[in-house]
Amino acid sequence: MMISLRNTRWLLLASAVLMATACTKGDSDLREWINVVKNKPAPPLDPLPLVQDPPVVVYSPEGLRDPFGKPPLNRMSNTGGPSPDLNRRRQPLEAYTLDTLSMVGSIGTGPGLSALVLAPDKVTYRVRPGIYLGQSDGRVVAVSANRIELVELVPDGNGGWLERQAVIALNESNSGEKK
């Protein structure tokens, strides 16, 4: 049996109307369920645990150092030994620790010999005796073609200062020399 184009249109129109009426039942059952849930009383909450007062501890600082106090501002030695010069103007290489500085070469000869030091900021500085570098008041005492010798001042723990020898050796991988 052959269905004509006209009958096919009526059939499609009838099925579309049937589907549309099936979907228009409404949402009254959904609204009813929402109202039931909203009107239902909430379940009771568990009671909060009782907070107990902590035991009282009395702090008596007599004879003890203040753990939150600021360190003393006086960096001068109590023992009459070496001490940092607080009036000295800070130099650029004192912003870095010694392990972040590397010697990459030297320039000049004899008493005019200067070391070339590469800082973490990728700037190369000329260093000669008398220059300060590192964060422990390190003063350069000697420069050679392959090393920088310096003396640092470190606290001795008793309010004084100790001199400590330190060396920065030439970093062969940055010097451009071949082995």
KEGUPA-858074 format. One record per residue: residue in one letter; residue number from 1; x, y, z of N, C-alpha, C, O in turn; chain. Coordinates in steps of 0.2 Angstrom, whole numbers, plus 2048, in hexadecimal, padded with zeros to 3 digits. Layout:
REM KEGUPA-858074
+------+-----+------+------+------+-------+-------+-------+------+------+------+------+------+------+------+
: code : pos : n_px : n_py : n_pz : ca_px : ca_py : ca_pz : c_px : c_py : c_pz : o_px : o_py : o_pz : unit :
+------+-----+------+------+------+-------+-------+-------+------+------+------+------+------+------+------+
:    A : NUM :    X :    Y :    Z :     X :     Y :     Z :    X :    Y :    Z :    X :    Y :    Z :    A :
...
+------+-----+------+------+------+-------+-------+-------+------+------+------+------+------+------+------+
***
This chain:
REM KEGUPA-858074
+------+-----+------+------+------+-------+-------+-------+------+------+------+------+------+------+------+
: code : pos : n_px : n_py : n_pz : ca_px : ca_py : ca_pz : c_px : c_py : c_pz : o_px : o_py : o_pz : unit :
+------+-----+------+------+------+-------+-------+-------+------+------+------+------+------+------+------+
:    M :   1 :  804 :  7FA :  800 :   800 :   800 :   800 :  804 :  806 :  800 :  809 :  807 :  804 :    A :
:    M :   2 :  803 :  80A :  7FC :   807 :   810 :   7FB :  804 :  816 :  7FF :  7FE :  817 :  7FE :    A :
:    I :   3 :  808 :  81A :  802 :   805 :   820 :   806 :  807 :  826 :  802 :  80D :  827 :  800 :    A :
:    S :   4 :  802 :  82A :  801 :   804 :   830 :   7FD :  807 :  835 :  801 :  808 :  835 :  807 :    A :
:    L :   5 :  80A :  83A :  7FE :   80E :   83F :   801 :  809 :  843 :  806 :  80B :  846 :  80B :    A :
:    R :   6 :  803 :  844 :  804 :   7FE :   848 :   808 :  7FC :  844 :  80E :  7FC :  847 :  814 :    A :
:    N :   7 :  7FC :  83D :  80E :   7FA :   839 :   814 :  800 :  839 :  818 :  800 :  839 :  81F :    A :
:    T :   8 :  806 :  839 :  816 :   80C :   83A :   81A :  80D :  840 :  81E :  80F :  840 :  824 :    A :
:    R :   9 :  80B :  845 :  81B :   80B :   84C :   81E :  806 :  84C :  824 :  808 :  84E :  82A :    A :
:    W :  10 :  800 :  849 :  823 :   7FB :   848 :   828 :  7FD :  844 :  82E :  7FC :  845 :  834 :    A :
:    L :  11 :  801 :  83E :  82C :   803 :   83A :   831 :  809 :  83D :  835 :  809 :  83C :  83B :    A :
:    L :  12 :  80D :  841 :  832 :   812 :   844 :   836 :  80F :  84A :  83A :  812 :  84B :  840 :    A :
:    L :  13 :  80A :  84D :  838 :   807 :   853 :   83C :  804 :  84F :  842 :  804 :  852 :  847 :    A :
:    A :  14 :  800 :  84A :  841 :   7FD :   847 :   846 :  802 :  844 :  84C :  800 :  845 :  852 :    A :
:    S :  15 :  807 :  841 :  84A :   80C :   83F :   84E :  80F :  844 :  852 :  811 :  844 :  858 :    A :
:    A :  16 :  811 :  84A :  84F :   814 :   850 :   852 :  80F :  853 :  858 :  811 :  854 :  85D :    A :
:    V :  17 :  808 :  853 :  856 :   803 :   855 :   85B :  803 :  850 :  861 :  802 :  853 :  866 :    A :
:    L :  18 :  803 :  84A :  85F :   803 :   845 :   865 :  809 :  846 :  869 :  808 :  845 :  86F :    A :
:    M :  19 :  80F :  847 :  867 :   815 :   847 :   86B :  814 :  84E :  86F :  816 :  84E :  875 :    A :
:    A :  20 :  812 :  853 :  86C :   811 :   859 :   86F :  80C :  859 :  875 :  80E :  85C :  87B :    A :
:    T :  21 :  807 :  856 :  874 :   802 :   855 :   87A :  805 :  850 :  87F :  803 :  851 :  885 :    A :
:    A :  22 :  809 :  84C :  87D :   80C :   847 :   882 :  810 :  84B :  887 :  811 :  849 :  88D :    A :
:    C :  23 :  814 :  850 :  884 :   819 :   854 :   888 :  815 :  859 :  88C :  819 :  85C :  891 :    A :
:    T :  24 :  80F :  85B :  88B :   80C :   860 :   88F :  808 :  85E :  895 :  804 :  862 :  897 :    A :
:    K :  25 :  80A :  858 :  897 :   806 :   856 :   89D :  807 :  85B :  8A3 :  803 :  85C :  8A7 :    A :
:    G :  26 :  80D :  85E :  8A3 :   80E :   863 :   8A8 :  813 :  861 :  8AD :  816 :  85B :  8AD :    A :
:    D :  27 :  815 :  866 :  8B1 :   81A :   864 :   8B6 :  817 :  865 :  8BD :  81B :  866 :  8C2 :    A :
:    S :  28 :  811 :  863 :  8BE :   80D :   864 :   8C4 :  810 :  85F :  8C9 :  810 :  860 :  8CF :    A :
:    D :  29 :  812 :  859 :  8C7 :   814 :   854 :   8CB :  81B :  856 :  8CE :  81D :  854 :  8D4 :    A :
:    L :  30 :  81F :  859 :  8CA :   826 :   85B :   8CC :  825 :  861 :  8D1 :  828 :  861 :  8D6 :    A :
:    R :  31 :  820 :  865 :  8D0 :   81F :   86B :   8D5 :  81D :  868 :  8DB :  81E :  86B :  8E1 :    A :
:    E :  32 :  818 :  863 :  8DB :   816 :   860 :   8E1 :  81B :  85D :  8E5 :  81C :  85E :  8EB :    A :
:    W :  33 :  820 :  859 :  8E2 :   825 :   856 :   8E5 :  82A :  85B :  8E8 :  82C :  85B :  8EE :    A :
:    I :  34 :  82B :  861 :  8E5 :   830 :   866 :   8E8 :  82C :  869 :  8EE :  830 :  86A :  8F3 :    A :
:    N :  35 :  826 :  86A :  8EE :   822 :   86D :   8F4 :  823 :  868 :  8FA :  824 :  86A :  8FF :    A :
:    V :  36 :  822 :  862 :  8F8 :   822 :   85D :   8FE :  829 :  85D :  901 :  82A :  85D :  907 :    A :
:    V :  37 :  82F :  85D :  8FD :   836 :   85D :   8FF :  837 :  864 :  903 :  83A :  863 :  908 :    A :
:    K :  38 :  835 :  869 :  901 :   836 :   870 :   904 :  832 :  870 :  90B :  835 :  873 :  90F :    A :
:    N :  39 :  82C :  86D :  90B :   828 :   86D :   911 :  82A :  868 :  917 :  828 :  868 :  91C :    A :
:    K :  40 :  82E :  863 :  914 :   831 :   85E :   919 :  836 :  861 :  91E :  83A :  865 :  91C :    A :
:    P :  41 :  835 :  860 :  924 :   83A :   863 :   929 :  841 :  85F :  928 :  842 :  85A :  926 :    A :
:    A :  42 :  846 :  864 :  929 :   84D :   861 :   928 :  84F :  85C :  92E :  84C :  85D :  933 :    A :
:    P :  43 :  853 :  858 :  92C :   855 :   853 :   932 :  859 :  857 :  937 :  85D :  85B :  935 :    A :
:    P :  44 :  859 :  854 :  93D :   85C :   858 :   942 :  864 :  857 :  941 :  866 :  852 :  93F :    A :
:    L :  45 :  868 :  85C :  943 :   86F :   85C :   943 :  872 :  859 :  949 :  86F :  859 :  94E :    A :
:    D :  46 :  878 :  856 :  948 :   87B :   853 :   94E :  87D :  858 :  952 :  87F :  85E :  950 :    A :
:    P :  47 :  87D :  857 :  959 :   87F :   85C :   95E :  887 :  85E :  95D :  88B :  859 :  95B :    A :
:    L :  48 :  889 :  864 :  95E :   890 :   866 :   95D :  894 :  863 :  963 :  891 :  862 :  969 :    A :
:    P :  49 :  89A :  861 :  962 :   89E :   85F :   967 :  8A0 :  864 :  96C :  8A0 :  86A :  96A :    A :
:    L :  50 :  8A0 :  862 :  972 :   8A2 :   867 :   978 :  8A9 :  869 :  977 :  8AE :  865 :  976 :    A :
:    V :  51 :  8AA :  870 :  977 :   8B1 :   872 :   977 :  8B4 :  873 :  97E :  8B1 :  876 :  982 :    A :
:    Q :  52 :  8B9 :  870 :  97F :   8BC :   870 :   986 :  8C2 :  875 :  986 :  8C5 :  876 :  981 :    A :
:    D :  53 :  8C2 :  879 :  98B :   8C7 :   87E :   98C :  8CE :  87A :  98D :  8CF :  875 :  990 :    A :
:    P :  54 :  8D3 :  87D :  989 :   8DA :   87A :   989 :  8DD :  87C :  990 :  8DB :  880 :  994 :    A :
:    P :  55 :  8E2 :  878 :  992 :   8E5 :   879 :   999 :  8E9 :  880 :  998 :  8EB :  881 :  993 :    A :
:    V :  56 :  8E9 :  883 :  99E :   8EC :   889 :   99E :  8F4 :  888 :  99F :  8F5 :  885 :  9A4 :    A :
:    V :  57 :  8F8 :  88B :  99B :   8FF :   88B :   99C :  902 :  892 :  99D :  900 :  896 :  99A :    A :
:    V :  58 :  905 :  893 :  9A3 :   908 :   899 :   9A4 :  90F :  89A :  9A2 :  913 :  895 :  9A3 :    A :
:    Y :  59 :  910 :  89F :  99E :   917 :   8A0 :   99B :  91B :  8A5 :  9A0 :  918 :  8AA :  9A1 :    A :
:    S :  60 :  920 :  8A3 :  9A2 :   924 :   8A7 :   9A7 :  92B :  8A8 :  9A3 :  92F :  8A4 :  9A3 :    A :
:    P :  61 :  92C :  8AE :  9A0 :   932 :   8AF :   99C :  938 :  8B1 :  9A0 :  93D :  8B3 :  99D :    A :
:    E :  62 :  938 :  8B1 :  9A7 :   93E :   8B3 :   9AB :  944 :  8AF :  9A9 :  944 :  8A9 :  9AA :    A :
:    G :  63 :  949 :  8B3 :  9A7 :   94F :   8AF :   9A6 :  950 :  8AC :  99F :  955 :  8A9 :  99D :    A :
:    L :  64 :  94A :  8AD :  99B :   94A :   8AA :   994 :  94B :  8AF :  98F :  949 :  8B5 :  990 :    A :
:    R :  65 :  94D :  8AD :  989 :   94D :   8B2 :   983 :  946 :  8B2 :  980 :  943 :  8AD :  980 :    A :
:    D :  66 :  944 :  8B8 :  97E :   93E :   8B9 :   97B :  93E :  8B5 :  974 :  942 :  8B7 :  96F :    A :
:    P :  67 :  93A :  8B0 :  973 :   93A :   8AC :   96D :  937 :  8B0 :  967 :  939 :  8AE :  961 :    A :
:    F :  68 :  933 :  8B5 :  968 :   930 :   8B9 :   963 :  934 :  8C0 :  962 :  931 :  8C4 :  95E :    A :
:    G :  69 :  939 :  8C1 :  966 :   93C :   8C8 :   966 :  940 :  8C9 :  95F :  942 :  8C4 :  95C :    A :
:    K :  70 :  941 :  8CF :  95E :   946 :   8D0 :   958 :  94D :  8CF :  95A :  94F :  8D0 :  960 :    A :
:    P :  71 :  951 :  8CE :  955 :   958 :   8CD :   957 :  95B :  8D4 :  959 :  959 :  8D9 :  957 :    A :
:    P :  72 :  960 :  8D4 :  95D :   963 :   8DA :   95F :  966 :  8DE :  958 :  969 :  8DB :  954 :    A :
:    L :  73 :  965 :  8E4 :  958 :   967 :   8E8 :   953 :  96F :  8EA :  953 :  972 :  8EB :  94E :    A :
:    N :  74 :  972 :  8E9 :  959 :   979 :   8EA :   959 :  97D :  8E4 :  957 :  97D :  8DF :  95A :    A :
:    R :  75 :  980 :  8E5 :  951 :   984 :   8E0 :   94E :  98B :  8E0 :  950 :  990 :  8DD :  94D :    A :
:    M :  76 :  98D :  8E5 :  954 :   994 :   8E6 :   956 :  996 :  8E0 :  95B :  992 :  8DE :  95F :    A :
:    S :  77 :  99C :  8DE :  95A :   99F :   8D9 :   95E :  99F :  8DB :  966 :  9A2 :  8E0 :  967 :    A :
:    N :  78 :  99D :  8D6 :  96A :   99E :   8D7 :   971 :  9A5 :  8D5 :  974 :  9A7 :  8D7 :  979 :    A :
:    T :  79 :  9A9 :  8D2 :  970 :   9AF :   8CF :   972 :  9B5 :  8D3 :  96F :  9BB :  8D2 :  971 :    A :
:    G :  80 :  9B4 :  8D9 :  96C :   9B9 :   8DD :   969 :  9BD :  8DA :  963 :  9C1 :  8DD :  961 :    A :
:    G :  81 :  9BA :  8D4 :  960 :   9BD :   8D1 :   95A :  9BA :  8D5 :  954 :  9B8 :  8DA :  954 :    A :
:    P :  82 :  9BA :  8D1 :  94E :   9B8 :   8D4 :   948 :  9B0 :  8D5 :  948 :  9AD :  8D1 :  94C :    A :
:    S :  83 :  9AE :  8DA :  945 :   9A7 :   8DB :   944 :  9A5 :  8DF :  93E :  9AA :  8E2 :  93B :    A :
:    P :  84 :  99F :  8DE :  93B :   99D :   8E1 :   935 :  99D :  8E8 :  935 :  99B :  8EB :  93B :    A :
:    D :  85 :  99F :  8EC :  930 :   99E :   8F3 :   930 :  997 :  8F5 :  92E :  995 :  8F4 :  928 :    A :
:    L :  86 :  993 :  8F8 :  933 :   98C :   8F9 :   931 :  98C :  900 :  92D :  986 :  901 :  92A :    A :
:    N :  87 :  991 :  904 :  92D :   990 :   90A :   929 :  993 :  909 :  922 :  992 :  90E :  91E :    A :
:    R :  88 :  995 :  903 :  920 :   997 :   902 :   91A :  992 :  902 :  915 :  98C :  8FF :  916 :    A :
:    R :  89 :  993 :  905 :  90F :   98D :   904 :   90A :  98D :  8FD :  906 :  993 :  8FB :  905 :    A :
:    R :  90 :  988 :  8FA :  906 :   987 :   8F3 :   903 :  989 :  8F3 :  8FC :  987 :  8F8 :  8F8 :    A :
:    Q :  91 :  98C :  8EE :  8F9 :   98E :   8ED :   8F2 :  989 :  8E8 :  8EF :  986 :  8E4 :  8F2 :    A :
:    P :  92 :  988 :  8E9 :  8E8 :   983 :   8E5 :   8E5 :  984 :  8DD :  8E6 :  97F :  8DA :  8E6 :    A :
:    L :  93 :  98A :  8DA :  8E6 :   98B :   8D3 :   8E7 :  989 :  8D1 :  8EE :  98A :  8CB :  8EF :    A :
:    E :  94 :  988 :  8D5 :  8F3 :   986 :   8D3 :   8F9 :  97F :  8D1 :  8FA :  97D :  8CE :  8FF :    A :
:    A :  95 :  97B :  8D2 :  8F4 :   974 :   8CF :   8F4 :  974 :  8C8 :  8F3 :  96E :  8C5 :  8F3 :    A :
:    Y :  96 :  979 :  8C5 :  8F1 :   979 :   8BD :   8EF :  97D :  8B9 :  8F4 :  982 :  8BC :  8F7 :    A :
:    T :  97 :  97B :  8B3 :  8F5 :   97F :   8AE :   8F9 :  985 :  8AC :  8F4 :  985 :  8AD :  8EE :    A :
:    L :  98 :  98A :  8AA :  8F8 :   991 :   8A8 :   8F4 :  98F :  8A3 :  8EF :  992 :  8A2 :  8EA :    A :
:    D :  99 :  98B :  89E :  8F1 :   98A :   898 :   8ED :  986 :  89A :  8E6 :  986 :  896 :  8E2 :    A :
:    T : 100 :  983 :  8A0 :  8E6 :   980 :   8A2 :   8E0 :  985 :  8A6 :  8DB :  983 :  8A8 :  8D5 :    A :
:    L : 101 :  98B :  8A8 :  8DE :   98F :   8AC :   8DA :  994 :  8A7 :  8D7 :  997 :  8A2 :  8DA :    A :
:    S : 102 :  996 :  8A8 :  8D0 :   99C :   8A4 :   8CD :  9A1 :  8A8 :  8CA :  99F :  8AD :  8C6 :    A :
:    M : 103 :  9A7 :  8A6 :  8CB :   9AD :   8AA :   8C7 :  9AD :  8A7 :  8C0 :  9AD :  8A1 :  8BF :    A :
:    V : 104 :  9AD :  8AB :  8BB :   9AD :   8A9 :   8B4 :  9B3 :  8AB :  8B1 :  9B4 :  8A9 :  8AB :    A :
:    G : 105 :  9B8 :  8AF :  8B4 :   9BE :   8B0 :   8B1 :  9C1 :  8B6 :  8B5 :  9BF :  8B8 :  8BA :    A :
:    S : 106 :  9C7 :  8B9 :  8B2 :   9CA :   8BE :   8B5 :  9CD :  8C3 :  8AF :  9CD :  8C1 :  8A9 :    A :
:    I : 107 :  9CE :  8C9 :  8B1 :   9D1 :   8CE :   8AC :  9D6 :  8D2 :  8B0 :  9D6 :  8D4 :  8B5 :    A :
:    G : 108 :  9DB :  8D3 :  8AC :   9E1 :   8D7 :   8AE :  9E7 :  8D3 :  8B0 :  9E6 :  8CD :  8B0 :    A :
:    T : 109 :  9EC :  8D6 :  8B3 :   9F2 :   8D3 :   8B5 :  9F4 :  8D6 :  8BC :  9F3 :  8DC :  8BD :    A :
:    G : 110 :  9F8 :  8D3 :  8BF :   9FC :   8D5 :   8C5 :  9F7 :  8D8 :  8CA :  9F2 :  8D5 :  8CB :    A :
:    P : 111 :  9F9 :  8DE :  8CD :   9F4 :   8E1 :   8D2 :  9EE :  8E4 :  8CF :  9E9 :  8E5 :  8D3 :    A :
:    G : 112 :  9ED :  8E4 :  8C8 :   9E7 :   8E6 :   8C5 :  9E2 :  8E1 :  8C3 :  9DD :  8E2 :  8C0 :    A :
:    L : 113 :  9E4 :  8DB :  8C6 :   9E0 :   8D5 :   8C4 :  9D9 :  8D5 :  8C7 :  9D9 :  8D6 :  8CD :    A :
:    S : 114 :  9D4 :  8D4 :  8C3 :   9CD :   8D4 :   8C6 :  9CA :  8CD :  8C4 :  9CB :  8CB :  8BF :    A :
:    A : 115 :  9C5 :  8CB :  8C8 :   9C2 :   8C5 :   8C7 :  9BB :  8C7 :  8C4 :  9B8 :  8CC :  8C5 :    A :
:    L : 116 :  9B8 :  8C3 :  8BF :   9B2 :   8C4 :   8BC :  9AD :  8BF :  8C0 :  9AE :  8B9 :  8BF :    A :
:    V : 117 :  9A8 :  8C2 :  8C3 :   9A3 :   8BE :   8C7 :  99C :  8BE :  8C3 :  99A :  8C4 :  8C2 :    A :
:    L : 118 :  999 :  8B9 :  8C2 :   992 :   8B8 :   8BF :  98D :  8B8 :  8C5 :  98E :  8B3 :  8C9 :    A :
:    A : 119 :  989 :  8BC :  8C5 :   983 :   8BC :   8CB :  97D :  8B9 :  8C8 :  97D :  8B8 :  8C2 :    A :
:    P : 120 :  979 :  8B7 :  8CC :   972 :   8B4 :   8CA :  96E :  8B8 :  8C5 :  96A :  8B6 :  8C1 :    A :
:    D : 121 :  96F :  8BF :  8C6 :   96B :   8C3 :   8C1 :  96F :  8C4 :  8BA :  96D :  8C8 :  8B6 :    A :
:    K : 122 :  973 :  8BF :  8B9 :   977 :   8BE :   8B2 :  97B :  8C5 :  8B0 :  97C :  8C6 :  8AB :    A :
:    V : 123 :  97D :  8C8 :  8B5 :   982 :   8CE :   8B4 :  989 :  8CC :  8B7 :  989 :  8C9 :  8BC :    A :
:    T : 124 :  98E :  8CD :  8B3 :   995 :   8CC :   8B5 :  998 :  8D2 :  8B8 :  998 :  8D7 :  8B6 :    A :
:    Y : 125 :  99B :  8D1 :  8BE :   99E :   8D6 :   8C2 :  9A5 :  8D5 :  8C2 :  9A8 :  8D0 :  8C3 :    A :
:    R : 126 :  9A9 :  8DB :  8C3 :   9B0 :   8DB :   8C4 :  9B1 :  8DB :  8CB :  9AF :  8DF :  8CF :    A :
:    V : 127 :  9B5 :  8D6 :  8CE :   9B7 :   8D6 :   8D5 :  9BE :  8D6 :  8D6 :  9C2 :  8D3 :  8D3 :    A :
:    R : 128 :  9C0 :  8DA :  8DB :   9C7 :   8DB :   8DD :  9C8 :  8DB :  8E4 :  9C2 :  8DC :  8E8 :    A :
:    P : 129 :  9CE :  8DB :  8E7 :   9CE :   8DB :   8EF :  9CB :  8E1 :  8F1 :  9CC :  8E7 :  8EF :    A :
:    G : 130 :  9C7 :  8E0 :  8F7 :   9C4 :   8E6 :   8FA :  9BC :  8E6 :  8F9 :  9B9 :  8E9 :  8FD :    A :
:    I : 131 :  9BA :  8E3 :  8F4 :   9B3 :   8E2 :   8F2 :  9B0 :  8DE :  8F7 :  9B3 :  8D9 :  8F9 :    A :
:    Y : 132 :  9A9 :  8DF :  8F8 :   9A5 :   8DA :   8FD :  9A1 :  8D7 :  8F8 :  99E :  8D9 :  8F4 :    A :
:    L : 133 :  9A0 :  8D0 :  8FA :   99B :   8CC :   8F7 :  998 :  8C7 :  8FB :  99C :  8C5 :  900 :    A :
:    G : 134 :  992 :  8C4 :  8FA :   98F :   8BF :   8FE :  98B :  8C2 :  904 :  98C :  8C8 :  905 :    A :
:    Q : 135 :  987 :  8BE :  907 :   983 :   8C1 :   90C :  986 :  8C1 :  913 :  982 :  8C2 :  918 :    A :
:    S : 136 :  98C :  8BF :  914 :   98F :   8BF :   91B :  995 :  8C4 :  91B :  99A :  8C2 :  91E :    A :
:    D : 137 :  994 :  8CA :  919 :   999 :   8CF :   919 :  9A0 :  8CC :  916 :  9A5 :  8CD :  919 :    A :
:    G : 138 :  9A0 :  8C9 :  911 :   9A6 :   8C6 :   90E :  9AA :  8CB :  90A :  9A8 :  8CE :  905 :    A :
:    R : 139 :  9B0 :  8CC :  90C :   9B5 :   8D1 :   909 :  9BA :  8CD :  905 :  9BE :  8C9 :  908 :    A :
:    V : 140 :  9BB :  8CF :  8FF :   9C0 :   8CC :   8FA :  9C7 :  8CE :  8FD :  9C8 :  8D4 :  8FD :    A :
:    V : 141 :  9CB :  8C9 :  8FE :   9D2 :   8CA :   900 :  9D7 :  8C9 :  8FB :  9DD :  8CC :  8FB :    A :
:    A : 142 :  9D6 :  8C4 :  8F6 :   9DA :   8C3 :   8F1 :  9D7 :  8C0 :  8EB :  9D2 :  8BD :  8EB :    A :
:    V : 143 :  9D9 :  8C2 :  8E5 :   9D7 :   8C0 :   8DF :  9DC :  8BD :  8DB :  9E2 :  8C0 :  8DA :    A :
:    S : 144 :  9DC :  8B7 :  8D8 :   9E0 :   8B4 :   8D3 :  9DD :  8B2 :  8CD :  9D7 :  8B3 :  8CC :    A :
:    A : 145 :  9E0 :  8B0 :  8C8 :   9DE :   8AE :   8C2 :  9D8 :  8A8 :  8C2 :  9D4 :  8A8 :  8BE :    A :
:    N : 146 :  9D8 :  8A5 :  8C8 :   9D3 :   89F :   8C8 :  9D0 :  89F :  8CF :  9CC :  89A :  8D0 :    A :
:    R : 147 :  9D0 :  8A4 :  8D3 :   9CC :   8A4 :   8D9 :  9CC :  8AA :  8DC :  9D0 :  8AF :  8DB :    A :
:    I : 148 :  9C7 :  8AB :  8E1 :   9C6 :   8B1 :   8E5 :  9C6 :  8AF :  8EC :  9C2 :  8AA :  8EE :    A :
:    E : 149 :  9CA :  8B2 :  8F0 :   9CA :   8B0 :   8F7 :  9C7 :  8B6 :  8FB :  9C8 :  8BC :  8FA :    A :
:    L : 150 :  9C3 :  8B4 :  900 :   9BF :   8B9 :   904 :  9BF :  8B7 :  90B :  9C0 :  8B1 :  90D :    A :
:    V : 151 :  9BD :  8BC :  90F :   9BC :   8BB :   916 :  9B5 :  8BD :  918 :  9B4 :  8C3 :  917 :    A :
:    E : 152 :  9B1 :  8B8 :  91B :   9AB :   8BA :   91D :  9AA :  8BB :  925 :  9AF :  8B8 :  928 :    A :
:    L : 153 :  9A6 :  8BF :  927 :   9A4 :   8BF :   92E :  99E :  8BC :  930 :  999 :  8BD :  92D :    A :
:    V : 154 :  99E :  8B7 :  934 :   999 :   8B3 :   936 :  998 :  8B4 :  93E :  99D :  8B4 :  942 :    A :
:    P : 155 :  992 :  8B4 :  940 :   991 :   8B4 :   948 :  993 :  8AE :  94B :  993 :  8A8 :  949 :    A :
:    D : 156 :  996 :  8AF :  951 :   999 :   8AA :   955 :  994 :  8A7 :  95A :  996 :  8A2 :  95D :    A :
:    G : 157 :  98E :  8A9 :  95A :   989 :   8A7 :   95F :  98A :  8AA :  966 :  985 :  8A9 :  96A :    A :
:    N : 158 :  98F :  8AE :  967 :   98F :   8B1 :   96E :  98F :  8B9 :  96D :  992 :  8BC :  972 :    A :
:    G : 159 :  98D :  8BB :  968 :   98C :   8C2 :   967 :  992 :  8C5 :  963 :  993 :  8CB :  962 :    A :
:    G : 160 :  997 :  8C1 :  961 :   99D :   8C3 :   95E :  99D :  8C0 :  957 :  998 :  8BE :  954 :    A :
:    W : 161 :  9A3 :  8C1 :  953 :   9A3 :   8BF :   94C :  9AA :  8BC :  94B :  9AF :  8BD :  94E :    A :
:    L : 162 :  9A9 :  8B7 :  947 :   9AF :   8B3 :   945 :  9B1 :  8B4 :  93D :  9AC :  8B5 :  939 :    A :
:    E : 163 :  9B7 :  8B4 :  93B :   9B9 :   8B5 :   934 :  9B9 :  8AE :  931 :  9BC :  8A9 :  935 :    A :
:    R : 164 :  9B6 :  8AD :  92C :   9B6 :   8A6 :   928 :  9B9 :  8A7 :  921 :  9B7 :  8AC :  91E :    A :
:    Q : 165 :  9BE :  8A3 :  91F :   9C1 :   8A4 :   919 :  9BC :  8A0 :  914 :  9B9 :  89B :  915 :    A :
:    A : 166 :  9BB :  8A3 :  90E :   9B7 :   8A0 :   908 :  9BB :  8A2 :  902 :  9BF :  8A6 :  901 :    A :
:    V : 167 :  9B9 :  89D :  8FD :   9BC :   89E :   8F6 :  9B7 :  89C :  8F1 :  9B3 :  898 :  8F2 :    A :
:    I : 168 :  9B8 :  8A0 :  8EC :   9B4 :   89F :   8E6 :  9B8 :  89D :  8E0 :  9BD :  8A2 :  8DE :    A :
:    A : 169 :  9B8 :  897 :  8DE :   9BD :   895 :   8D9 :  9BA :  896 :  8D2 :  9B4 :  897 :  8D1 :    A :
:    L : 170 :  9BF :  897 :  8CD :   9BD :   898 :   8C6 :  9B8 :  892 :  8C4 :  9BA :  88C :  8C4 :    A :
:    N : 171 :  9B2 :  894 :  8C1 :   9AE :   88F :   8BE :  9B0 :  88D :  8B7 :  9AF :  891 :  8B2 :    A :
:    E : 172 :  9B4 :  888 :  8B6 :   9B7 :   886 :   8B0 :  9B2 :  885 :  8AA :  9B3 :  887 :  8A4 :    A :
:    S : 173 :  9AC :  883 :  8AC :   9A7 :   882 :   8A6 :  9A4 :  889 :  8A3 :  9A2 :  889 :  89E :    A :
:    N : 174 :  9A5 :  88F :  8A7 :   9A3 :   895 :   8A4 :  9A9 :  899 :  8A2 :  9A8 :  89F :  89F :    A :
:    S : 175 :  9AF :  897 :  8A3 :   9B5 :   89B :   8A2 :  9B7 :  89B :  89A :  9BA :  8A0 :  898 :    A :
:    G : 176 :  9B4 :  897 :  896 :   9B6 :   897 :   88F :  9BC :  893 :  88E :  9BE :  892 :  888 :    A :
:    E : 177 :  9C0 :  890 :  893 :   9C6 :   88D :   892 :  9C4 :  885 :  890 :  9BF :  883 :  893 :    A :
:    K : 178 :  9C8 :  882 :  88C :   9C7 :   87B :   88A :  9CB :  877 :  88E :  9D1 :  879 :  890 :    A :
:    K : 179 :  9C9 :  871 :  891 :   9CE :   86D :   894 :  9D1 :  868 :  890 :  9D5 :  863 :  892 :    A :
+------+-----+------+------+------+-------+-------+-------+------+------+------+------+------+------+------+
***
